[in-house]
Amino acid sequence: MLREIGNRNQAKEETFLKKHCKEMPRTMLRYAIEKFDKTKKEFYMKK
């Protein structure tokens, strides 16, 4: 679901991820950021 939101509005998805990425299961996070560029992926995976 998050991935689909990102397809329509990536800024909203990033706002959500900044708040919740630490509590999210790793698999969910990976699917949510799969279309991000490399630097953004690394940023979210480090948290």
C-alpha distance matrix in Angstrom:
0.0 3.8 5.4 5.2 6.4 8.7 10.0 11.2 12.3 12.6 14.9 12.7 10.2 13.5 14.9 12.3 12.7 16.4 16.6 14.5 14.7 17.8 16.6 13.4 14.0 15.0 12.9 9.6 11.2 12.4 9.3 8.0 11.6 12.6 13.4 15.3 19.0 21.0 22.3 18.9 17.7 21.0 20.8 17.6 18.8 22.1 21.0
3.8 0.0 3.8 5.4 5.1 6.2 8.7 10.1 10.1 9.6 11.7 9.7 6.7 9.8 11.4 9.0 9.2 12.9 13.5 11.7 11.7 15.2 14.6 11.5 12.8 13.4 12.0 8.5 8.9 10.5 8.0 5.4 8.7 10.6 11.3 12.4 16.1 18.1 18.9 15.5 14.5 17.8 17.3 14.2 15.8 19.0 17.8
5.4 3.8 0.0 3.8 5.5 5.0 6.4 9.0 9.8 9.0 12.0 11.1 8.0 10.7 13.3 11.7 11.1 14.7 16.1 14.5 13.6 17.1 17.1 13.8 14.4 14.0 12.1 9.4 9.4 9.6 6.5 4.6 7.1 7.8 8.1 10.0 13.8 16.0 17.4 14.3 13.2 16.8 16.9 14.3 15.6 19.1 18.7
5.2 5.4 3.8 0.0 3.8 5.2 5.0 6.7 8.7 9.3 12.5 11.2 9.2 12.5 14.6 13.2 13.6 17.1 18.2 16.9 16.7 20.3 19.9 16.7 17.5 17.6 15.5 12.6 13.0 13.3 10.0 8.3 10.7 11.1 10.4 12.6 16.2 18.9 20.4 17.3 16.6 20.3 20.2 17.7 19.3 22.7 22.1
6.4 5.1 5.5 3.8 0.0 3.8 5.4 5.3 5.9 7.0 9.5 7.7 6.3 9.9 11.4 10.3 11.5 14.7 15.6 15.0 15.3 19.0 18.8 16.2 17.8 18.1 16.8 13.5 13.3 14.4 11.8 9.0 11.1 12.6 11.6 12.8 16.4 19.2 19.9 16.5 16.5 20.0 19.3 16.9 19.1 22.2 21.1
8.7 6.2 5.0 5.2 3.8 0.0 3.8 5.3 5.0 4.2 7.5 7.3 5.3 8.0 10.5 10.3 10.5 13.4 15.2 14.9 14.5 18.3 18.8 16.2 17.7 17.2 16.1 13.3 12.2 12.8 10.6 7.6 8.4 10.0 8.4 9.1 12.6 15.6 16.4 13.1 13.4 17.0 16.4 14.4 16.8 19.8 19.2
10.0 8.7 6.4 5.0 5.4 3.8 0.0 3.8 5.9 6.4 10.0 10.3 9.0 11.5 14.1 14.0 14.3 17.1 19.0 18.6 18.0 21.8 22.3 19.4 20.5 19.9 18.2 15.6 14.9 14.8 12.1 10.0 10.6 10.9 8.5 10.2 13.4 16.7 18.0 15.3 15.5 19.2 19.1 17.5 19.5 22.7 22.5
11.2 10.1 9.0 6.7 5.3 5.3 3.8 0.0 3.8 6.5 9.2 9.0 9.1 12.0 13.7 13.9 15.1 17.7 19.2 19.3 19.4 23.2 23.5 21.0 22.6 22.4 21.0 18.0 17.4 17.8 15.3 12.7 13.5 14.4 12.0 13.1 16.1 19.6 20.4 17.5 18.2 21.8 21.2 19.6 22.0 25.0 24.4
12.3 10.1 9.8 8.7 5.9 5.0 5.9 3.8 0.0 3.8 5.5 5.6 6.7 9.0 10.4 11.3 12.7 14.7 16.4 17.1 17.4 21.1 21.8 19.7 21.8 21.7 20.9 17.8 16.6 17.5 15.6 12.4 12.8 14.6 12.3 12.3 15.1 18.5 18.6 15.5 16.8 20.1 19.0 17.5 20.4 23.0 22.1
12.6 9.6 9.0 9.3 7.0 4.2 6.4 6.5 3.8 0.0 3.8 5.5 5.0 6.2 8.6 9.9 10.3 12.2 14.5 15.2 14.9 18.6 19.8 17.8 19.8 19.2 18.8 16.0 14.1 14.9 13.6 10.2 9.8 11.9 9.8 8.9 11.7 14.9 14.9 11.7 13.1 16.4 15.2 14.0 17.0 19.4 18.8
14.9 11.7 12.0 12.5 9.5 7.5 10.0 9.2 5.5 3.8 0.0 3.8 5.4 5.1 6.2 8.7 9.8 10.6 12.8 14.4 14.6 18.1 19.5 18.2 20.8 20.5 20.7 17.8 15.6 17.0 16.3 12.6 12.1 14.8 13.0 11.3 13.6 16.4 15.5 12.2 14.4 17.1 15.1 14.2 17.7 19.5 18.4
12.7 9.7 11.1 11.2 7.7 7.3 10.3 9.0 5.6 5.5 3.8 0.0 3.8 5.4 5.1 6.3 8.6 10.0 11.2 12.5 13.5 17.0 17.8 16.5 19.3 19.6 19.7 16.4 14.8 16.8 15.8 12.0 12.7 15.6 14.4 13.3 16.2 18.8 18.1 14.5 15.9 18.7 16.7 14.9 18.3 20.2 18.6
10.2 6.7 8.0 9.2 6.3 5.3 9.0 9.1 6.7 5.0 5.4 3.8 0.0 3.8 5.4 5.2 6.1 8.7 10.2 10.5 10.8 14.5 15.2 13.4 15.9 16.0 16.0 12.8 11.1 13.1 12.0 8.3 9.1 12.2 11.6 10.8 14.0 16.4 16.0 12.3 13.0 16.0 14.4 12.1 15.1 17.5 16.1
13.5 9.8 10.7 12.5 9.9 8.0 11.5 12.0 9.0 6.2 5.1 5.4 3.8 0.0 3.8 5.3 4.9 6.0 8.7 9.8 9.6 13.1 14.7 13.5 16.1 15.8 16.5 13.8 11.2 13.1 13.2 9.5 9.0 12.5 12.0 10.0 12.5 14.5 13.4 9.6 11.0 13.5 11.3 9.6 13.1 14.9 13.5
14.9 11.4 13.3 14.6 11.4 10.5 14.1 13.7 10.4 8.6 6.2 5.1 5.4 3.8 0.0 3.8 5.5 5.3 6.7 8.9 10.1 13.1 14.4 14.0 17.2 17.6 18.7 15.7 13.4 16.0 16.0 12.3 12.5 16.1 15.7 13.8 16.2 18.0 16.5 12.8 14.4 16.3 13.6 11.9 15.4 16.7 14.6
12.3 9.0 11.7 13.2 10.3 10.3 14.0 13.9 11.3 9.9 8.7 6.3 5.2 5.3 3.8 0.0 3.8 5.5 5.4 6.2 8.0 11.2 11.6 10.9 14.2 15.1 16.1 12.9 11.2 14.2 14.1 10.5 11.8 15.3 15.7 14.4 17.3 18.9 17.9 14.1 14.7 16.8 14.4 11.8 14.8 16.4 14.0
12.7 9.2 11.1 13.6 11.5 10.5 14.3 15.1 12.7 10.3 9.8 8.6 6.1 4.9 5.5 3.8 0.0 3.8 5.3 5.1 4.9 8.5 9.8 8.8 11.8 12.1 13.4 10.7 8.2 11.2 11.9 8.6 9.1 12.9 13.8 12.2 14.9 15.9 14.9 11.2 11.4 13.2 11.0 8.1 11.0 12.7 10.5
16.4 12.9 14.7 17.1 14.7 13.4 17.1 17.7 14.7 12.2 10.6 10.0 8.7 6.0 5.3 5.5 3.8 0.0 3.8 5.8 6.0 8.4 10.6 10.8 14.1 14.2 16.3 14.0 11.1 14.0 15.2 12.1 11.8 15.6 16.3 13.9 16.0 16.6 14.7 11.3 12.3 13.3 10.2 8.1 11.4 12.1 9.5
16.6 13.5 16.1 18.2 15.6 15.2 19.0 19.2 16.4 14.5 12.8 11.2 10.2 8.7 6.7 5.4 5.3 3.8 0.0 3.8 6.2 7.8 8.9 10.0 13.7 14.8 16.9 14.4 12.3 15.7 16.7 13.7 14.4 18.1 19.1 17.2 19.5 20.2 18.4 15.0 15.6 16.5 13.5 11.1 13.8 14.3 11.1
14.5 11.7 14.5 16.9 15.0 14.9 18.6 19.3 17.1 15.2 14.4 12.5 10.5 9.8 8.9 6.2 5.1 5.8 3.8 0.0 3.8 5.6 5.6 6.3 10.0 11.6 13.6 11.1 9.5 13.2 14.3 11.7 13.0 16.5 18.2 16.8 19.5 19.9 18.7 15.3 14.9 16.0 13.7 10.5 12.5 13.5 10.3
14.7 11.7 13.6 16.7 15.3 14.5 18.0 19.4 17.4 14.9 14.6 13.5 10.8 9.6 10.1 8.0 4.9 6.0 6.2 3.8 0.0 3.8 5.5 5.2 8.3 8.7 11.1 9.3 6.8 10.2 12.0 9.9 10.5 13.9 15.9 14.5 16.8 16.8 15.8 12.6 11.7 12.5 10.6 7.1 8.7 10.1 7.3
17.8 15.2 17.1 20.3 19.0 18.3 21.8 23.2 21.1 18.6 18.1 17.0 14.5 13.1 13.1 11.2 8.5 8.4 7.8 5.6 3.8 0.0 3.8 5.7 8.3 9.0 12.3 11.3 9.3 12.4 14.7 13.3 13.7 16.8 19.2 17.6 19.6 18.9 17.7 15.0 13.9 13.8 11.9 8.9 9.4 9.6 6.3
16.6 14.6 17.1 19.9 18.8 18.8 22.3 23.5 21.8 19.8 19.5 17.8 15.2 14.7 14.4 11.6 9.8 10.6 8.9 5.6 5.5 3.8 0.0 3.8 6.6 8.9 11.7 10.3 9.6 13.1 14.8 13.6 15.0 18.0 20.5 19.5 22.0 21.6 20.8 17.9 16.5 16.9 15.3 11.9 12.2 13.0 9.9
13.4 11.5 13.8 16.7 16.2 16.2 19.4 21.0 19.7 17.8 18.2 16.5 13.4 13.5 14.0 10.9 8.8 10.8 10.0 6.3 5.2 5.7 3.8 0.0 3.8 6.2 8.3 6.6 6.4 9.9 11.2 10.3 12.2 14.8 17.6 17.1 19.9 19.7 19.5 16.5 14.6 15.7 14.7 11.0 11.1 13.0 10.6
14.0 12.8 14.4 17.5 17.8 17.7 20.5 22.6 21.8 19.8 20.8 19.3 15.9 16.1 17.2 14.2 11.8 14.1 13.7 10.0 8.3 8.3 6.6 3.8 0.0 3.8 5.5 5.4 6.4 8.8 10.3 10.8 12.7 14.5 17.7 17.8 20.4 19.9 20.3 17.7 15.1 16.1 16.0 12.4 11.3 13.5 12.0
15.0 13.4 14.0 17.6 18.1 17.2 19.9 22.4 21.7 19.2 20.5 19.6 16.0 15.8 17.6 15.1 12.1 14.2 14.8 11.6 8.7 9.0 8.9 6.2 3.8 0.0 3.8 5.5 5.1 6.2 8.8 9.9 10.7 12.1 15.6 15.6 17.8 16.8 17.4 15.3 12.3 13.0 13.6 10.3 8.4 11.0 10.5
12.9 12.0 12.1 15.5 16.8 16.1 18.2 21.0 20.9 18.8 20.7 19.7 16.0 16.5 18.7 16.1 13.4 16.3 16.9 13.6 11.1 12.3 11.7 8.3 5.5 3.8 0.0 3.8 5.4 5.1 6.4 8.7 10.1 10.6 14.2 15.1 17.6 17.1 18.4 16.3 13.1 14.6 15.7 12.4 10.8 14.0 13.9
9.6 8.5 9.4 12.6 13.5 13.3 15.6 18.0 17.8 16.0 17.8 16.4 12.8 13.8 15.7 12.9 10.7 14.0 14.4 11.1 9.3 11.3 10.3 6.6 5.4 5.5 3.8 0.0 3.8 5.5 5.3 6.2 8.8 10.1 13.2 14.1 17.1 17.4 18.4 15.6 13.0 15.1 15.5 11.9 11.4 14.7 13.9
11.2 8.9 9.4 13.0 13.3 12.2 14.9 17.4 16.6 14.1 15.6 14.8 11.1 11.2 13.4 11.2 8.2 11.1 12.3 9.5 6.8 9.3 9.6 6.4 6.4 5.1 5.4 3.8 0.0 3.8 5.5 5.0 6.3 8.5 11.5 11.4 14.2 14.3 14.9 12.1 9.6 11.6 11.7 8.1 8.0 11.4 10.7
12.4 10.5 9.6 13.3 14.4 12.8 14.8 17.8 17.5 14.9 17.0 16.8 13.1 13.1 16.0 14.2 11.2 14.0 15.7 13.2 10.2 12.4 13.1 9.9 8.8 6.2 5.1 5.5 3.8 0.0 3.8 5.5 5.4 5.9 9.5 10.1 12.5 12.3 13.8 11.6 8.4 10.6 11.9 9.1 8.0 11.8 12.4
9.3 8.0 6.5 10.0 11.8 10.6 12.1 15.3 15.6 13.6 16.3 15.8 12.0 13.2 16.0 14.1 11.9 15.2 16.7 14.3 12.0 14.7 14.8 11.2 10.3 8.8 6.4 5.3 5.5 3.8 0.0 3.8 5.6 5.3 8.4 10.2 13.3 14.0 15.8 13.4 10.7 13.6 14.7 11.8 11.6 15.4 15.6
8.0 5.4 4.6 8.3 9.0 7.6 10.0 12.7 12.4 10.2 12.6 12.0 8.3 9.5 12.3 10.5 8.6 12.1 13.7 11.7 9.9 13.3 13.6 10.3 10.8 9.9 8.7 6.2 5.0 5.5 3.8 0.0 3.8 5.8 7.8 8.6 12.2 13.4 14.6 11.5 9.7 13.0 13.2 10.2 11.2 14.7 14.4
11.6 8.7 7.1 10.7 11.1 8.4 10.6 13.5 12.8 9.8 12.1 12.7 9.1 9.0 12.5 11.8 9.1 11.8 14.4 13.0 10.5 13.7 15.0 12.2 12.7 10.7 10.1 8.8 6.3 5.4 5.6 3.8 0.0 3.8 5.5 5.3 8.5 9.6 10.9 8.0 6.1 9.7 10.3 8.1 9.1 12.6 13.1
12.6 10.6 7.8 11.1 12.6 10.0 10.9 14.4 14.6 11.9 14.8 15.6 12.2 12.5 16.1 15.3 12.9 15.6 18.1 16.5 13.9 16.8 18.0 14.8 14.5 12.1 10.6 10.1 8.5 5.9 5.3 5.8 3.8 0.0 3.8 5.7 8.3 9.4 11.8 10.0 7.5 11.0 12.7 11.0 11.1 14.7 15.9
13.4 11.3 8.1 10.4 11.6 8.4 8.5 12.0 12.3 9.8 13.0 14.4 11.6 12.0 15.7 15.7 13.8 16.3 19.1 18.2 15.9 19.2 20.5 17.6 17.7 15.6 14.2 13.2 11.5 9.5 8.4 7.8 5.5 3.8 0.0 3.8 6.6 9.1 11.5 9.7 8.6 12.3 13.6 12.6 13.6 16.9 18.0
15.3 12.4 10.0 12.6 12.8 9.1 10.2 13.1 12.3 8.9 11.3 13.3 10.8 10.0 13.8 14.4 12.2 13.9 17.2 16.8 14.5 17.6 19.5 17.1 17.8 15.6 15.1 14.1 11.4 10.1 10.2 8.6 5.3 5.7 3.8 0.0 3.8 6.5 8.1 6.1 6.0 9.6 10.4 10.0 11.6 14.5 15.6
19.0 16.1 13.8 16.2 16.4 12.6 13.4 16.1 15.1 11.7 13.6 16.2 14.0 12.5 16.2 17.3 14.9 16.0 19.5 19.5 16.8 19.6 22.0 19.9 20.4 17.8 17.6 17.1 14.2 12.5 13.3 12.2 8.5 8.3 6.6 3.8 0.0 3.8 5.7 5.6 6.3 8.8 10.2 11.1 12.4 14.6 16.4
21.0 18.1 16.0 18.9 19.2 15.6 16.7 19.6 18.5 14.9 16.4 18.8 16.4 14.5 18.0 18.9 15.9 16.6 20.2 19.9 16.8 18.9 21.6 19.7 19.9 16.8 17.1 17.4 14.3 12.3 14.0 13.4 9.6 9.4 9.1 6.5 3.8 0.0 3.8 5.6 5.1 6.2 8.7 10.2 10.5 12.4 14.9
22.3 18.9 17.4 20.4 19.9 16.4 18.0 20.4 18.6 14.9 15.5 18.1 16.0 13.4 16.5 17.9 14.9 14.7 18.4 18.7 15.8 17.7 20.8 19.5 20.3 17.4 18.4 18.4 14.9 13.8 15.8 14.6 10.9 11.8 11.5 8.1 5.7 3.8 0.0 3.8 5.4 5.2 6.2 8.9 10.0 10.8 13.1
18.9 15.5 14.3 17.3 16.5 13.1 15.3 17.5 15.5 11.7 12.2 14.5 12.3 9.6 12.8 14.1 11.2 11.3 15.0 15.3 12.6 15.0 17.9 16.5 17.7 15.3 16.3 15.6 12.1 11.6 13.4 11.5 8.0 10.0 9.7 6.1 5.6 5.6 3.8 0.0 3.8 5.4 5.0 6.4 8.6 10.1 11.4
17.7 14.5 13.2 16.6 16.5 13.4 15.5 18.2 16.8 13.1 14.4 15.9 13.0 11.0 14.4 14.7 11.4 12.3 15.6 14.9 11.7 13.9 16.5 14.6 15.1 12.3 13.1 13.0 9.6 8.4 10.7 9.7 6.1 7.5 8.6 6.0 6.3 5.1 5.4 3.8 0.0 3.8 5.4 5.4 6.1 8.6 10.5
21.0 17.8 16.8 20.3 20.0 17.0 19.2 21.8 20.1 16.4 17.1 18.7 16.0 13.5 16.3 16.8 13.2 13.3 16.5 16.0 12.5 13.8 16.9 15.7 16.1 13.0 14.6 15.1 11.6 10.6 13.6 13.0 9.7 11.0 12.3 9.6 8.8 6.2 5.2 5.4 3.8 0.0 3.8 5.5 5.1 6.1 8.9
20.8 17.3 16.9 20.2 19.3 16.4 19.1 21.2 19.0 15.2 15.1 16.7 14.4 11.3 13.6 14.4 11.0 10.2 13.5 13.7 10.6 11.9 15.3 14.7 16.0 13.6 15.7 15.5 11.7 11.9 14.7 13.2 10.3 12.7 13.6 10.4 10.2 8.7 6.2 5.0 5.4 3.8 0.0 3.8 5.6 5.5 7.0
17.6 14.2 14.3 17.7 16.9 14.4 17.5 19.6 17.5 14.0 14.2 14.9 12.1 9.6 11.9 11.8 8.1 8.1 11.1 10.5 7.1 8.9 11.9 11.0 12.4 10.3 12.4 11.9 8.1 9.1 11.8 10.2 8.1 11.0 12.6 10.0 11.1 10.2 8.9 6.4 5.4 5.5 3.8 0.0 3.8 5.5 5.6
18.8 15.8 15.6 19.3 19.1 16.8 19.5 22.0 20.4 17.0 17.7 18.3 15.1 13.1 15.4 14.8 11.0 11.4 13.8 12.5 8.7 9.4 12.2 11.1 11.3 8.4 10.8 11.4 8.0 8.0 11.6 11.2 9.1 11.1 13.6 11.6 12.4 10.5 10.0 8.6 6.1 5.1 5.6 3.8 0.0 3.8 5.6
22.1 19.0 19.1 22.7 22.2 19.8 22.7 25.0 23.0 19.4 19.5 20.2 17.5 14.9 16.7 16.4 12.7 12.1 14.3 13.5 10.1 9.6 13.0 13.0 13.5 11.0 14.0 14.7 11.4 11.8 15.4 14.7 12.6 14.7 16.9 14.5 14.6 12.4 10.8 10.1 8.6 6.1 5.5 5.5 3.8 0.0 3.8
21.0 17.8 18.7 22.1 21.1 19.2 22.5 24.4 22.1 18.8 18.4 18.6 16.1 13.5 14.6 14.0 10.5 9.5 11.1 10.3 7.3 6.3 9.9 10.6 12.0 10.5 13.9 13.9 10.7 12.4 15.6 14.4 13.1 15.9 18.0 15.6 16.4 14.9 13.1 11.4 10.5 8.9 7.0 5.6 5.6 3.8 0.0
